[in-house]
Amino acid sequence: MPTISAAGLRLSAVSCRHGRLAAVDRVDLDLAPGDHLAITGTNGSGKSTLLRAVLGLHRDTSGLIEVDGEQARSGADWARRRAQVAWIPQRQARGGAQEPAKPGGLKVVAASNWEAAFAKAAGATDITVIVPPGVKHAPDYDPKPSDLAKVAEADVVLYAGFEGFAGKLKDAAGSTAKLIEVSLDNAPGKVKAEVRRLGGAFGTADAAEKWTESFDTEYAALKQKVTTATKGTTPVIVCQAFVAWAADLAGARPAGVYGPQPPTAGQIADLAARKPQLILDNSAMPGGDALTNLQAKRVVIDNFPDQGLDLIAMYRANADAIVAALG
């Protein structure tokens, strides 16, 4: 049985970067053999990055790292270092000997709940969301350094092109992270195509296909519920541009579309001429207040799933809102 012995550790001006982000900044540390030290901090504060640097698993590292007075300079040195230093990570570190990736085991960081829900539907199980709950308009969120540190540890980073902070996410992504731009559109056909695409990227195609099958069943039931509430008369509907998909739940095609900017006086007059019964407004970019003079019921549609990251639950909530308005 191998002998386990204590070793000293010295760090001098150690810094680690993830792209443009400094995850660890000029750390000095001197531990004698037998010393014990606990490193605490919030998720994404650089704790794991520092430990990875000690083992030579973080590429963009500068400064001096010595174990028992010895510095690793070659591949053979680093191999010996990893044999000498025990580390039990929360998840398998990149760069060392790894087990084959388990389906859905990738660490996915999603810009918002919307991308995260697509990822969950596609079979991902380890998902972190950047935009916190309660932010009304996710594309305008300004990520904090701790948010970007989470991105740097990801296997896959999901973002939408219209999000103002997408560039920051791409800059912060680690060198091995896969960047995937997600087409966020809740039209059923587009949702299924995107979920299948992500399932292929994650190695979870079977899970993605199973979800799309369940989605077809659930969506058909919801559409039947809403169309039954119309009592055989297809309602005239006008919609904010990004929630036009929801008209299909009532078996209708939008008679008019406004936005994403608030409608002008001319647009309001044109929409009024169509005599709508329902106005489907966007919770994240509301413009329906300008249409209050129209003799129509306003239904607020939410594109973003809640913290449960359940796309089907999002459709269910919106269908219920339309049914309530029709009643």
CORRADA-V712576 format. One record per residue. RES is the residue in one small letter. PHI is phi in radians with two decimals (none if undefined). Layout:
res=RES phi=PHI
res=RES phi=PHI
//
This chain:
res=m phi=none
res=p phi=-1.13
res=t phi=-1.45
res=i phi=-1.79
res=s phi=-2.23
res=a phi=-1.35
res=a phi=-2.35
res=g phi=-1.51
res=l phi=-2.39
res=r phi=-2.27
res=l phi=-2.08
res=s phi=-2.35
res=a phi=0.91
res=v phi=-1.42
res=s phi=-2.27
res=c phi=-2.31
res=r phi=-2.13
res=h phi=-2.07
res=g phi=1.12
res=r phi=-1.51
res=l phi=-1.57
res=a phi=-1.52
res=a phi=-1.47
res=v phi=-2.30
res=d phi=-2.23
res=r phi=0.93
res=v phi=-1.52
res=d phi=-1.99
res=l phi=-2.73
res=d phi=-2.40
res=l phi=-1.97
res=a phi=-1.44
res=p phi=-0.94
res=g phi=1.63
res=d phi=-1.19
res=h phi=-2.15
res=l phi=-2.49
res=a phi=-1.87
res=i phi=-1.82
res=t phi=-2.01
res=g phi=2.87
res=t phi=-1.24
res=n phi=-1.02
res=g phi=1.53
res=s phi=-1.51
res=g phi=1.91
res=k phi=-1.08
res=s phi=-1.14
res=t phi=-1.06
res=l phi=-1.11
res=l phi=-1.14
res=r phi=-1.11
res=a phi=-1.12
res=v phi=-1.05
res=l phi=-1.61
res=g phi=1.33
res=l phi=-1.72
res=h phi=-1.94
res=r phi=-1.19
res=d phi=-1.55
res=t phi=-2.21
res=s phi=-2.27
res=g phi=1.80
res=l phi=-1.83
res=i phi=-2.25
res=e phi=-2.18
res=v phi=-2.01
res=d phi=0.93
res=g phi=1.33
res=e phi=-1.97
res=q phi=-1.79
res=a phi=-1.52
res=r phi=-2.12
res=s phi=-2.17
res=g phi=-1.04
res=a phi=-1.14
res=d phi=-1.09
res=w phi=-1.17
res=a phi=-1.09
res=r phi=-1.15
res=r phi=-1.03
res=r phi=-1.22
res=a phi=-1.34
res=q phi=-1.52
res=v phi=-1.82
res=a phi=-1.56
res=w phi=-2.47
res=i phi=-1.95
res=p phi=-1.36
res=q phi=-1.13
res=r phi=-2.46
res=q phi=-1.00
res=a phi=-1.27
res=r phi=-1.27
res=g phi=1.82
res=g phi=-1.73
res=a phi=-1.20
res=q phi=-2.17
res=e phi=-1.30
res=p phi=-0.99
res=a phi=-1.07
res=k phi=-1.46
res=p phi=-0.94
res=g phi=1.37
res=g phi=-1.48
res=l phi=-1.14
res=k phi=-1.51
res=v phi=-1.83
res=v phi=-1.93
res=a phi=-1.97
res=a phi=-1.06
res=s phi=-2.48
res=n phi=-1.03
res=w phi=-1.14
res=e phi=-1.07
res=a phi=-1.10
res=a phi=-1.17
res=f phi=-1.07
res=a phi=-1.12
res=k phi=-1.11
res=a phi=-1.08
res=a phi=-1.37
res=g phi=1.95
res=a phi=-1.21
res=t phi=-2.11
res=d phi=-1.92
res=i phi=-2.17
res=t phi=-2.04
res=v phi=-1.89
res=i phi=-1.39
res=v phi=-1.25
res=p phi=-1.27
res=p phi=-1.02
res=g phi=1.66
res=v phi=-1.31
res=k phi=-1.21
res=h phi=-2.19
res=a phi=-0.95
res=p phi=-1.05
res=d phi=-1.61
res=y phi=-1.15
res=d phi=-1.87
res=p phi=-1.06
res=k phi=-1.52
res=p phi=-0.96
res=s phi=-1.16
res=d phi=-1.13
res=l phi=-1.21
res=a phi=-1.14
res=k phi=-1.08
res=v phi=-1.07
res=a phi=-1.13
res=e phi=-1.63
res=a phi=-1.41
res=d phi=-1.47
res=v phi=-2.37
res=v phi=-2.07
res=l phi=-1.89
res=y phi=-2.63
res=a phi=-2.00
res=g phi=-1.08
res=f phi=-1.40
res=e phi=-1.36
res=g phi=-1.08
res=f phi=-1.71
res=a phi=-1.01
res=g phi=-1.08
res=k phi=-1.14
res=l phi=-1.12
res=k phi=-1.16
res=d phi=-1.16
res=a phi=-1.46
res=a phi=-1.10
res=g phi=-1.14
res=s phi=-1.15
res=t phi=-1.79
res=a phi=-1.29
res=k phi=-1.70
res=l phi=-1.63
res=i phi=-2.24
res=e phi=-1.46
res=v phi=-1.78
res=s phi=-1.49
res=l phi=-1.58
res=d phi=-2.62
res=n phi=-1.54
res=a phi=-1.05
res=p phi=-0.87
res=g phi=-1.08
res=k phi=-1.25
res=v phi=-1.08
res=k phi=-1.11
res=a phi=-1.10
res=e phi=-1.26
res=v phi=-1.10
res=r phi=-1.11
res=r phi=-1.10
res=l phi=-1.17
res=g phi=-1.03
res=g phi=-1.14
res=a phi=-1.24
res=f phi=-1.50
res=g phi=1.37
res=t phi=-2.18
res=a phi=-1.03
res=d phi=-1.12
res=a phi=-1.13
res=a phi=-1.12
res=e phi=-1.15
res=k phi=-1.09
res=w phi=-1.14
res=t phi=-1.10
res=e phi=-1.15
res=s phi=-1.18
res=f phi=-1.12
res=d phi=-0.99
res=t phi=-1.14
res=e phi=-1.14
res=y phi=-1.15
res=a phi=-1.05
res=a phi=-1.17
res=l phi=-1.16
res=k phi=-1.12
res=q phi=-1.10
res=k phi=-1.08
res=v phi=-1.23
res=t phi=-1.14
res=t phi=-1.10
res=a phi=-1.20
res=t phi=-1.35
res=k phi=1.02
res=g phi=1.51
res=t phi=-2.02
res=t phi=-1.16
res=p phi=-1.27
res=v phi=-1.46
res=i phi=-2.23
res=v phi=-2.01
res=c phi=-2.38
res=q phi=-1.21
res=a phi=-0.95
res=f phi=-1.54
res=v phi=-2.15
res=a phi=-1.07
res=w phi=-0.98
res=a phi=-1.24
res=a phi=-1.07
res=d phi=-1.09
res=l phi=-1.04
res=a phi=-1.66
res=g phi=1.25
res=a phi=-2.08
res=r phi=-1.92
res=p phi=-1.01
res=a phi=-1.37
res=g phi=-2.84
res=v phi=-2.32
res=y phi=-2.23
res=g phi=1.56
res=p phi=-1.25
res=q phi=-1.37
res=p phi=-0.95
res=p phi=-1.14
res=t phi=-1.41
res=a phi=-1.05
res=g phi=-1.13
res=q phi=-1.16
res=i phi=-1.10
res=a phi=-1.11
res=d phi=-1.14
res=l phi=-1.16
res=a phi=-1.11
res=a phi=-1.13
res=r phi=-1.48
res=k phi=0.89
res=p phi=-1.25
res=q phi=-1.69
res=l phi=-2.28
res=i phi=-2.01
res=l phi=-1.67
res=d phi=-1.80
res=n phi=-1.71
res=s phi=-1.08
res=a phi=-1.48
res=m phi=-2.42
res=p phi=-1.13
res=g phi=-2.36
res=g phi=-1.18
res=d phi=-1.05
res=a phi=-1.28
res=l phi=-1.87
res=t phi=-1.13
res=n phi=-1.35
res=l phi=-1.30
res=q phi=-1.43
res=a phi=-2.55
res=k phi=-1.48
res=r phi=-1.70
res=v phi=-2.05
res=v phi=-1.54
res=i phi=-1.77
res=d phi=-1.92
res=n phi=-1.26
res=f phi=-1.56
res=p phi=-1.10
res=d phi=-1.42
res=q phi=-1.16
res=g phi=-1.30
res=l phi=0.98
res=d phi=-1.89
res=l phi=-1.09
res=i phi=-1.11
res=a phi=-1.10
res=m phi=-1.11
res=y phi=-1.08
res=r phi=-1.09
res=a phi=-1.11
res=n phi=-1.21
res=a phi=-1.09
res=d phi=-1.10
res=a phi=-1.15
res=i phi=-1.20
res=v phi=-1.04
res=a phi=-1.08
res=a phi=-1.22
res=l phi=-1.22
res=g phi=-1.28
//
